[in-house]
Amino acid sequence: MPRVRWAAVVLLLLPWGFACFLSGPPYRPAPSGPLEPPDPPPVHSGPLALTVVYPPTTGVTVGAGDSKVIEVEEGFVLQSRDSAFVFGSVGRGDAELRVNGVAVEVHPRGGWIAWLPLPDDSLVRLRIEARAGSETAIAFLRIPLASRYEPPRSNVWIDSTSFTPVGDLWVRPGEGTRLTLRAAPGAEVTGVLSDGMMIRFAPDTAPDDLPWGERAFGTEPPRQGPKERDRYVAWWPQTLGPDPGLVLAPNFPALPKDSLWMRIRAVVRRDTAIAIWPVRLGLIDGVVPTVVVLNDDRAGRGDTDGIVVGRPSASGTYHWFFPNGTVAVVSGRRNDQVRLQLSRSSVAWVSIGDVYPLIPGTAPPGGTLGSMRLRPGENSVSLRIPLSNRVPFLIRESRFELSVVLYGVAANADWIQYGGTDPLVDLISFAQPAEDEAVVTLALSQPVWGYRSRWDGTDLIVEVRRPPEVDPRRPLAGRVIAIDPGHPPAGARGPTGLWEPDIVLPIALKTAQLLERYGARVVLTRDTDDPVGLIARPLQAQQSDADVLVSIHANALPDGVNPFVNNGTSVYYFHPRSAPLARELQRALVRQFGFRDLGIGRGNLALVRPTWMPSALTEGLFMMIPEQEAVLASEEGQWRYARGIVEGIAAFLKSTADEKR
């Protein structure tokens, strides 16, 4: 072949070669089935050094031949009442350890964890003894327990710490309030108002609920709590206690000797107990509504996400995400939580710090929903919904649909303009399920990838993101992946003192290295030890138009949850579109680590709440379990974590490419 023809062939092949180089090598799916578990670390043979990491202590180390008292950090109180875990290190792996005379296993790196029953007392006293050969180190640890009401040894009593609700409340006229308390079993319990009127309480026989930690993180079937005979309940439709003032007035505590407080009286035979109920229950103005605007940027610094979170109950889980500028009507308040009346049948609770009253006489938001228009763009399509006011709304998502629920609105959408034949939106429809609720639904040709909303005047703009174009042979090539090394400033610690932020950063760097090898562009929310705020992390991912966001963590349990049966690998998501990502990450991480599969979960976590991309938070292993801490501390374990994340993201992207085709 003449030389010139060889040159032509080379020139033709060069673009292909550079394209392959830039996009990364073809991705090869990982083999199925679990890998061999990581090799156990060698037995550490350092000096005997007894430490306690949890409960958090003042950092005292007890060396060989020493006997010391270890103090917990000032203000720490153990919340569990039944059993609790304690963990730390003895400095070497060949030592023996006993806690209150019970043998506790020591890991080769020196870490240990114990699960202990708690006494019926206000203080836990532990004697921790470590031995290595002829050397001994002894620590004495005293842990304060959360106080609880202990009934006196008398016929009648009232637990004044059990009163619910307490503080300042406002409700609508005629709405009613549920009142609950604990008192002596079999007592006649009444509330006596300042005018002599009485509220009668009836026994509440519903079983006690489990502690929240056990309910949320326990892996065994929940135990049914016993039916307590010392709980009472009443329903009251009017005001109680001193007048709390206007619904958005600052909280000023009333004088405890105010004669207007409700008094609770419990009677058993001829014995009587009396207590004051510290609640001020007022009524909101049922004639002139209190109209407010929502804004989470009180200082006007522009360093927030511009979203006010709404909850279905006071301090409940996140459900609504209102852009700043949304207007609503106040229908109640419970201390620092304000209730918004979205429609006749829907309410949301928001923080009082995000609520600003408009001038008295402002009309409630409402009006009509006008004709809508869809505007296609390069990376998204935007639906403009004309409204008379910045009314509250909720965006619901399913696999192929987005529904916008508009409160206080009646539909008058005679026209819906699609603005062309864009293939992403198959159908736009609206419904009026209630007189003051309208629903606009976008049926999509592809699964929901992401969306965001904002106000433009009084028009609501809902921007729907196009799914990325994924090459199933190279699912990571050209993709923008945001990796978040979780924490600091917070973070869990392991038995040897290993700190979560120090572990997840090298894991994130290894993950970025692997992702870039396969042609992805990586956005790291931090690449140093400097702390980054919770709001700033997802904002970085959104501003970078990341296709996927994964936050890397190491797990820990709350007080009272048995760590020996509740540990392993788990992944969390928040929005439905992120569940497939969480599932693929979970499969890959379980295969890499070989520890217990705790499954995926929906978690109300800041790093998985962004709506612009699928996002998940990985809890690869538990820092507090010595064996798992050792894996996270090792180079091999960190590479396994990184490979699991990369394999999970690649499998998720490939599945979306296959589904799209």
C-alpha positions in Angstrom: 0.0 0.0 0.0 1.4 3.4 -0.9 2.6 5.6 2.0 0.0 8.2 1.3 -2.8 5.7 1.7 -1.3 4.6 5.1 -1.4 8.2 6.2 -5.0 8.5 5.2 -5.9 5.4 7.2 -4.0 6.8 10.2 -5.8 10.1 9.9 -9.2 8.3 9.8 -8.4 6.2 12.9 -7.0 9.1 15.0 -10.4 10.7 15.8 -11.7 7.3 16.8 -8.7 6.6 19.0 -8.9 10.0 20.7 -12.6 9.5 21.2 -12.0 6.2 22.9 -9.2 7.7 25.1 -11.4 10.6 26.1 -14.5 8.6 26.8 -12.6 5.9 28.8 -12.4 2.2 28.2 -15.5 0.1 27.8 -17.1 -0.7 31.2 -17.0 -4.3 32.1 -19.8 -5.3 34.6 -18.5 -6.9 37.8 -19.0 -10.7 38.1 -22.0 -11.8 40.1 -21.8 -13.3 43.6 -20.0 -12.1 46.7 -16.3 -11.5 46.7 -14.0 -13.0 49.3 -14.1 -10.9 52.5 -11.1 -8.7 53.1 -8.1 -10.3 54.7 -8.1 -9.9 58.5 -5.6 -7.3 59.8 -2.5 -8.5 61.6 -2.6 -8.6 65.4 -1.5 -5.2 66.7 1.2 -5.6 69.4 1.6 -2.0 70.7 1.6 -1.0 74.4 -1.4 -1.6 76.5 -3.5 1.6 76.3 -7.1 1.4 77.5 -9.5 4.1 76.0 -13.2 4.7 75.8 -14.5 6.3 72.6 -18.2 6.0 73.3 -19.7 7.4 75.4 -17.6 10.4 74.5 -15.0 11.0 77.2 -12.4 13.6 78.1 -9.8 11.5 76.3 -8.0 9.8 79.2 -5.8 6.8 78.3 -5.1 4.2 81.0 -1.7 2.6 80.5 -0.2 -0.6 81.9 -0.1 -0.6 85.7 -2.6 2.3 85.9 -6.0 2.6 87.4 -8.0 5.7 86.5 -11.4 7.2 86.5 -12.6 8.2 83.0 -15.1 11.1 82.8 -17.7 11.4 80.1 -17.9 14.8 78.3 -19.7 17.5 80.2 -23.4 17.5 79.4 -23.5 14.0 77.9 -26.5 11.9 79.0 -27.2 8.3 77.8 -30.7 8.3 76.4 -31.3 4.5 76.4 -33.0 3.0 79.5 -32.7 -0.7 78.8 -29.3 -1.6 77.2 -26.5 0.4 75.8 -23.2 -0.1 73.8 -19.8 1.1 75.0 -16.7 0.9 72.8 -13.1 1.8 72.7 -9.6 0.3 72.4 -7.0 -1.5 74.4 -4.1 -0.5 72.1 -3.2 -4.1 71.1 -4.9 -7.2 69.7 -3.6 -9.8 72.1 -5.2 -8.3 75.2 -8.1 -9.6 77.2 -10.9 -7.3 78.3 -13.6 -7.5 80.9 -16.4 -5.0 81.5 -18.0 -5.5 84.9 -16.5 -8.9 85.0 -18.0 -10.0 81.6 -15.5 -11.0 78.9 -15.5 -8.8 75.8 -13.9 -9.8 72.5 -10.9 -7.7 71.4 -10.2 -7.1 67.7 -6.7 -7.7 66.2 -6.4 -3.9 65.9 -7.2 -3.5 69.6 -10.8 -2.2 69.2 -13.7 -3.6 71.3 -17.4 -3.0 71.7 -19.7 -4.2 74.6 -23.5 -4.4 74.8 -24.6 -4.0 78.4 -27.8 -4.0 80.4 -28.5 -0.8 82.2 -29.4 -0.5 85.9 -32.6 1.0 87.2 -30.7 4.0 88.4 -29.6 7.5 87.3 -25.9 6.4 86.8 -24.2 3.5 85.0 -21.0 2.4 86.8 -18.5 0.4 84.8 -15.2 -1.3 85.7 -13.2 -2.0 82.6 -10.1 -4.1 83.0 -7.6 -4.9 80.2 -4.8 -7.5 80.6 -1.9 -8.4 78.3 0.5 -10.9 79.8 1.4 -9.6 83.3 0.2 -6.1 82.5 -3.1 -4.7 83.6 -5.0 -1.4 83.0 -8.2 -0.6 84.8 -10.7 2.2 84.1 -13.7 3.2 86.1 -16.4 4.9 84.0 -19.6 6.6 85.3 -22.3 7.4 82.7 -25.3 9.5 83.6 -28.7 8.2 82.4 -31.5 10.3 81.0 -33.8 11.1 83.8 -37.3 9.7 83.9 -40.2 10.1 86.2 -40.2 7.6 89.0 -43.6 7.4 90.7 -43.5 7.9 94.4 -44.5 5.2 96.8 -48.0 6.6 97.4 -51.5 5.8 96.3 -51.7 8.8 93.9 -49.3 10.8 91.8 -49.1 12.8 88.6 -46.1 12.8 86.2 -45.9 16.5 85.3 -43.1 15.7 82.7 -45.5 13.7 80.6 -48.0 16.5 79.8 -48.6 16.8 76.1 -48.8 19.4 74.6 -47.0 22.0 76.6 -46.0 25.6 75.7 -47.9 27.9 73.5 -50.5 26.7 70.9 -53.0 28.3 68.6 -55.8 26.4 66.9 -58.9 27.2 64.8 -62.2 27.8 66.7 -63.9 24.5 67.4 -60.9 22.5 66.3 -60.1 20.7 69.6 -56.8 19.6 71.1 -55.7 16.1 72.4 -54.3 16.1 75.9 -52.3 13.2 77.3 -50.6 12.6 80.7 -49.4 9.9 83.1 -50.9 9.5 86.5 -51.5 6.8 89.1 -53.3 3.7 87.7 -57.0 3.7 88.5 -57.1 7.4 89.4 -59.9 9.7 88.6 -58.1 12.4 86.6 -59.6 15.8 85.8 -58.4 19.2 84.6 -59.8 22.2 86.5 -60.0 25.5 84.7 -59.8 28.9 86.3 -63.6 29.3 86.0 -64.3 26.0 87.7 -65.0 24.1 84.5 -63.6 20.5 84.5 -62.1 18.3 81.8 -62.4 14.6 82.4 -59.6 12.3 81.4 -60.1 8.7 80.4 -57.6 5.8 80.5 -55.5 5.5 77.3 -54.9 1.8 76.7 -52.9 2.0 73.4 -49.6 0.1 73.7 -46.4 2.1 74.1 -44.4 2.6 71.0 -40.8 1.5 70.6 -38.0 4.0 71.0 -37.4 5.8 67.7 -33.9 4.3 67.2 -35.2 0.7 67.5 -38.2 1.5 65.2 -36.0 3.1 62.6 -32.8 0.9 62.6 -33.8 -2.4 64.3 -33.6 -5.4 62.0 -35.6 -7.8 64.2 -39.5 -7.8 64.2 -40.7 -5.0 66.5 -41.8 -5.9 70.0 -45.3 -4.9 71.0 -45.0 -2.6 73.9 -47.0 -3.4 77.1 -50.4 -1.7 77.7 -49.7 0.8 80.4 -52.4 1.6 82.9 -51.0 4.9 83.9 -51.8 7.0 80.8 -54.8 9.2 80.4 -56.3 11.2 77.5 -58.8 13.9 77.0 -60.2 16.1 74.1 -60.8 19.8 74.6 -62.3 22.3 72.0 -61.6 25.6 73.7 -58.9 27.8 75.1 -56.7 26.7 78.0 -54.5 28.6 80.4 -53.4 32.3 80.1 -53.9 34.1 76.8 -50.8 33.5 74.5 -51.6 36.6 72.5 -51.4 36.9 68.7 -50.6 33.8 66.7 -47.2 35.1 65.4 -46.3 37.0 68.5 -42.9 36.2 70.2 -43.1 33.6 72.9 -42.9 35.2 76.4 -43.2 32.7 79.3 -46.2 33.3 81.5 -45.7 33.6 85.3 -45.9 30.2 86.9 -48.2 31.4 89.6 -50.7 32.8 87.2 -54.2 31.8 88.4 -55.3 31.1 84.8 -53.2 27.9 84.5 -55.1 24.6 84.2 -54.7 22.4 87.3 -54.7 18.6 87.0 -56.2 16.7 89.9 -55.8 12.9 90.4 -57.8 11.2 93.1 -57.4 7.7 94.4 -59.9 7.0 97.2 -59.2 9.8 99.7 -55.8 10.8 98.4 -55.3 13.6 95.9 -52.4 14.9 93.8 -52.4 18.3 92.0 -50.1 19.7 89.3 -50.2 22.8 87.0 -50.3 22.1 83.2 -47.9 24.6 81.5 -49.9 25.1 78.3 -51.4 28.3 76.9 -53.9 27.4 74.2 -55.3 30.3 72.2 -57.6 30.6 69.2 -56.6 32.3 65.9 -58.8 35.0 64.4 -61.4 33.1 62.4 -62.6 36.2 60.5 -59.4 38.1 59.4 -56.9 35.6 58.1 -53.2 36.0 58.9 -51.4 35.9 55.5 -47.6 35.2 55.4 -44.8 34.9 52.8 -42.2 32.2 53.2 -38.5 32.9 53.0 -35.6 30.9 54.5 -33.1 33.8 53.9 -33.9 36.1 56.9 -30.5 37.9 56.6 -30.7 38.2 52.9 -27.2 36.8 52.4 -28.1 34.4 49.6 -26.4 31.5 51.3 -29.5 29.3 51.6 -31.1 26.9 49.1 -34.1 29.2 48.8 -36.5 26.5 49.9 -38.9 26.4 52.9 -39.6 22.9 54.1 -43.2 21.9 54.9 -44.1 19.0 57.2 -47.4 17.1 57.6 -47.1 17.5 61.4 -45.2 19.8 63.7 -41.5 18.8 63.4 -42.5 15.9 61.2 -40.8 14.5 58.1 -40.2 16.7 55.0 -42.9 16.6 52.4 -43.4 20.1 50.8 -40.6 22.2 49.3 -41.8 25.8 48.9 -39.7 28.2 46.9 -39.0 31.5 48.7 -41.9 34.0 48.0 -44.7 31.4 48.4 -47.7 32.9 50.1 -50.0 31.1 52.5 -52.6 31.5 55.3 -51.8 30.6 59.0 -54.2 28.3 60.7 -52.4 27.4 63.8 -49.1 27.2 65.7 -47.3 24.9 68.2 -44.4 26.7 69.8 -41.9 27.4 67.0 -43.9 25.6 64.3 -46.5 27.4 62.3 -49.4 25.6 60.5 -50.3 26.7 57.0 -53.8 26.1 55.6 -53.0 25.1 52.1 -56.6 24.3 51.1 -59.7 23.3 53.0 -58.4 19.7 53.5 -54.6 20.2 53.4 -52.2 21.7 55.9 -48.4 22.0 56.2 -46.2 22.9 59.2 -43.1 25.2 58.7 -40.6 26.8 61.1 -41.7 30.2 62.4 -38.3 31.6 61.4 -39.2 31.1 57.8 -42.6 33.0 58.1 -43.1 36.7 57.5 -46.5 38.3 58.1 -48.0 40.5 55.4 -49.9 43.6 56.3 -53.3 43.0 58.0 -56.1 42.7 55.5 -54.0 41.0 52.9 -56.3 38.6 51.0 -55.5 34.9 51.1 -53.7 33.5 48.0 -55.8 31.8 45.5 -57.4 32.5 42.1 -57.3 30.6 38.9 -54.8 28.5 36.9 -54.5 29.9 33.4 -53.5 28.4 30.1 -50.1 26.7 30.2 -47.2 26.6 27.9 -44.3 24.2 27.5 -40.9 25.5 26.3 -38.3 22.9 25.2 -34.7 23.6 25.9 -31.4 21.8 25.2 -31.2 20.0 28.6 -34.7 20.4 30.0 -38.2 21.4 29.2 -40.0 24.1 31.3 -43.7 24.3 32.0 -45.0 27.8 32.7 -48.2 27.7 34.9 -49.9 31.1 35.0 -51.3 31.9 38.5 -53.0 34.8 40.2 -50.9 34.4 43.3 -47.8 32.6 44.5 -49.9 29.8 46.0 -48.5 26.8 47.9 -47.9 23.7 45.8 -46.6 20.2 46.0 -44.7 18.2 43.2 -45.4 14.5 43.3 -43.4 12.1 41.2 -43.8 8.5 40.0 -41.7 6.6 37.6 -42.9 8.4 34.4 -45.0 11.2 35.8 -44.7 14.5 37.6 -47.9 16.0 39.2 -48.1 19.6 40.5 -50.8 20.0 43.1 -51.8 23.7 43.4 -53.6 24.7 46.5 -56.3 27.4 46.7 -56.7 27.3 42.9 -59.5 26.6 40.4 -58.4 25.5 36.9 -59.2 27.8 33.9 -56.8 26.2 31.5 -58.6 26.3 28.2 -55.3 26.1 26.3 -52.1 24.0 26.8 -49.4 24.8 24.3 -46.7 22.1 23.9 -44.4 24.5 21.9 -43.4 21.9 19.4 -43.1 18.1 19.3 -40.6 17.6 22.0 -40.4 13.8 22.8 -39.8 14.1 26.5 -43.4 15.1 27.5 -46.0 12.8 26.1 -49.1 14.5 27.7 -50.0 17.4 29.9 -53.3 17.2 31.7 -55.1 18.8 34.6 -57.7 17.8 37.1 -59.8 19.5 39.8 -60.2 16.9 42.6 -61.5 19.6 45.0 -62.9 23.1 44.6 -59.7 24.6 45.9 -57.1 22.1 44.6 -55.9 21.7 41.0 -53.5 19.1 39.7 -51.3 19.5 36.6 -49.8 16.2 35.4 -46.9 15.7 33.0 -46.7 12.2 31.5 -43.1 11.6 30.3 -41.8 9.3 27.7 -38.7 8.5 29.9 -38.3 8.0 33.6 -38.1 11.1 35.8 -34.5 12.2 36.1 -34.9 15.5 37.9 -36.8 18.7 38.2 -36.8 22.1 40.0 -39.3 24.9 40.4 -39.2 28.6 40.9 -41.4 31.7 40.7 -41.4 34.2 37.8 -43.7 36.9 39.0 -46.8 34.9 39.9 -46.1 32.3 37.3 -44.8 28.9 38.5 -42.0 27.5 36.4 -41.5 23.7 36.6 -38.3 22.7 34.8 -38.1 19.0 33.9 -34.6 17.6 33.3 -33.8 15.4 30.3 -32.2 12.1 31.2 -28.6 12.0 30.0 -27.6 10.2 26.8 -25.9 7.1 28.2 -23.8 4.7 26.1 -24.6 1.2 27.5 -21.1 0.0 26.6 -19.5 3.0 28.4 -22.2 4.2 30.8 -19.8 6.5 32.8 -18.3 8.1 29.7 -19.1 11.8 29.6 -21.2 11.7 32.7 -20.9 14.3 35.5 -20.8 12.5 38.8 -20.9 14.4 42.1 -19.2 12.6 45.0 -19.7 13.9 48.5 -17.2 12.8 51.2 -19.6 13.1 54.2 -18.8 15.5 57.1 -17.0 17.3 58.8 -17.7 19.0 61.3 -19.7 16.0 62.6 -19.0 12.3 62.0 -18.9 9.0 63.8 -15.8 7.6 65.5 -14.7 4.0 65.7 -13.3 2.0 68.7 -9.7 3.0 67.9 -10.6 6.6 67.5 -10.9 6.6 63.7 -13.0 9.6 62.6 -15.5 9.2 59.8 -14.5 12.4 57.8 -10.9 11.2 57.7 -12.0 7.8 56.2 -14.5 8.9 53.6 -12.3 11.5 52.0 -9.7 8.9 50.8 -12.6 6.7 49.7 -14.0 9.6 47.7 -10.6 10.3 46.1 -10.3 6.7 45.1 -13.8 6.7 43.7 -13.1 9.8 41.7 -9.9 8.2 40.3 -11.9 5.1 39.1 -14.7 7.2 37.7 -12.3 9.4 35.7 -10.6 6.2 34.4 -14.0 5.3 32.8 -14.4 8.8 31.3 -16.6 10.5 33.9 -16.1 14.1 35.1 -16.1 14.1 38.8 -17.3 17.0 41.1 -16.0 16.6 44.7 -17.9 18.6 47.3 -14.7 18.7 49.3 -11.2 17.5 48.6 -9.6 18.8 51.9 -10.3 18.4 55.6 -12.0 21.8 55.7 -15.7 21.6 56.7 -18.4 22.2 54.1 -22.0 23.1 55.0 -24.9 20.7 54.4 -26.7 23.1 52.1 -23.5 23.9 50.1 -22.9 20.3 49.2 -26.0 19.5 47.2 -25.9 23.1 45.8 -22.5 22.3 44.3 -23.9 19.2 42.6 -26.9 21.2 41.2 -24.8 24.1 40.0 -22.5 21.6 38.2 -25.5 19.9 36.5 -24.3 16.6 38.0 -26.1 13.6 36.5 -25.8 11.6 39.8 -25.0 12.6 43.4 -23.6 10.0 45.8 -22.7 10.9 49.4 -20.2 8.6 51.2 -20.5 7.8 54.9 -19.7 5.2 57.6 -22.5 4.3 59.9 -23.3 4.4 63.6 -26.4 3.6 65.7 -28.3 5.7 68.2 -28.4 4.7 71.9 -30.4 1.6 72.8 -30.0 -0.3 69.5 -28.1 -3.6 69.6 -25.0 -3.2 67.4 -24.4 -7.0 67.2 -27.6 -7.7 65.3 -28.0 -4.3 63.5 -24.9 -3.7 61.4 -23.8 -4.1 57.8 -24.2 -2.3 54.6 -27.1 0.1 53.7 -27.9 2.9 51.2 -30.5 5.6 51.5 -32.5 7.7 49.1 -35.4 10.2 49.4 -37.2 10.8 46.1 -38.7 7.8 44.2 -36.4 8.4 41.1 -33.4 7.6 43.3 -34.5 4.2 44.5 -33.0 2.4 41.5 -29.7 4.1 42.1 -29.7 3.1 45.8 -30.6 -0.4 44.9 -27.7 -0.8 42.4 -25.3 0.8 44.9 -26.4 -1.6 47.6 -26.0 -4.7 45.5 -22.5 -3.6 44.5 -21.3 -2.7 48.0 -22.7 -5.8 49.6 -20.8 -7.9 46.9 -17.6 -5.9 47.6 -17.7 -6.1 51.4 -19.5 -9.3 52.1 -21.1 -8.1 55.3 -24.8 -8.2 56.3 -27.1 -6.8 53.7 -29.3 -4.2 55.6 -31.0 -3.2 52.3 -31.9 0.2 51.1 -34.0 2.8 53.0 -35.8 6.1 52.5 -34.1 8.6 54.7 -34.8 12.3 55.3 -31.2 13.3 54.7 -30.0 16.6 53.3 -27.7 15.0 50.7 -30.5 13.0 49.1 -33.2 15.7 49.0 -32.1 17.6 45.9 -34.6 17.2 43.1 -32.3 18.0 40.1 -30.7 14.5 39.9 -30.9 11.0 41.3 -29.0 10.9 44.6 -28.1 8.4 47.3 -26.2 8.2 50.5 -24.1 5.1 51.2 -23.5 3.8 54.7 -20.9 1.2 53.6 -20.0 -0.2 57.0 -20.3 0.6 60.7 -17.5 2.6 62.3 -18.5 1.4 65.7 -18.0 -2.4 64.9 -14.2 -3.1 65.3 -14.1 -5.6 62.4 -15.8 -3.1 60.0 -13.8 -0.2 61.3 -10.6 -2.2 60.4 -11.9 -2.7 56.8 -12.7 1.0 56.4 -9.2 1.9 57.7 -7.4 -0.4 55.2 -6.3 0.4 51.7 -8.0 -2.7 50.4 -11.3 -1.9 52.2 -11.3 1.7 50.8 -10.7 0.4 47.3 -13.6 -2.1 47.8 -15.8 0.8 48.9 -14.8 2.9 45.9 -15.3 0.0 43.4 -18.7 -0.7 44.9 -19.8 2.9 44.3 -18.4 3.0 40.7 -20.0 -0.4 39.9 -23.4 0.8 41.4 -23.4 4.0 39.5 -22.4 2.3 36.2 -25.1 -0.4 36.7 -27.7 2.3 37.3 -26.8 4.4 34.3 -26.6 1.3 32.1 -30.1 0.2 33.2 -31.5 3.7 32.3 -29.9 3.4 28.8 -31.4 -0.1 28.4 -34.8 1.1 29.6 -34.7 4.1 27.2 -34.0 2.0 24.2 
